[in-house]
């Protein structure tokens, strides 16, 4: 087992040091949103939470994609979408505007059975950051560079990306 890189500067460095592509698979139905998380609570109550809490990520994405790097992710989604997924959909236009390409793959799609059951980031098809959680709270990532782990992640990326729907196309499936 690799050492756990906790949230913070060590993990942030992965997003500054990659050269070409950072790609993520999101498999969970919720991510660290507890009742005390103000922006999510505000959004659930119908108020606009603003994006102040989101700015550090968006600025990082903007800075790295401005260098010609790609940042992409595929989210596995349920039908109907959960409150948390609807919250992510609310924020996605900000991600897209910053340069991150986010796509959606219905959890019932046959290719999902071929994907890993856990979240990860794949950096430059050379390193896998397997994400770890304590309940719903993000605890950090294990950085793996072994050929088996990297090839498995790259295959998952190729399969998921091929079948995932871009944001606007996914939204159109929700309006029936």
Protein Blocks (a to p, Z undefined) as FASTA:
>chain_A
ZZdddedjklmmmmmmpmkbccdddfbfbehiafklmklmmmmnopaebjmlmmmmmmmm
mmmmmnopacdddddddddddfklmmmmmmmmmmmmnopacddddfklmklmmpcfbdcd
dehhlaccddddehjbcfbdcddfbfklmmmmmmmmmmmmmmpccfklmmmmmmZZ
